[in-house]
Amino acid sequence: MLAYGLDRAAWYEGSQLSASIAIDDEERYRSEVFPHLWSLGRIRPVKATPDGVVIISTTGPTGMALLALHLGPR
């Protein structure tokens, strides 16, 4: 799994860090991060439940994930 934030990317195998990459220029971003980015699926809509949870389906080249966002106080 690739985790990316601003100037650094990290590859994980399970819970173990396997590689850490400094993203210090546009070429590095284009070659190391961009091909692996996840995006909101156009076909899969965002759903909201009556109790204030928003469900978002994301897809990427290595799989998919469902995210649940809890809105408001808990």
Secondary structure as UniProt FT lines:
FT   STRAND          2..5
FT   TURN            6..7
FT   STRAND          8..13
FT   TURN            14..15
FT   STRAND          16..22
FT   HELIX           26..32
FT   HELIX           34..36
FT   STRAND          39..40
FT   STRAND          47..48
FT   TURN            50..51
FT   STRAND          53..60
FT   TURN            61..62
FT   STRAND          63..70
//
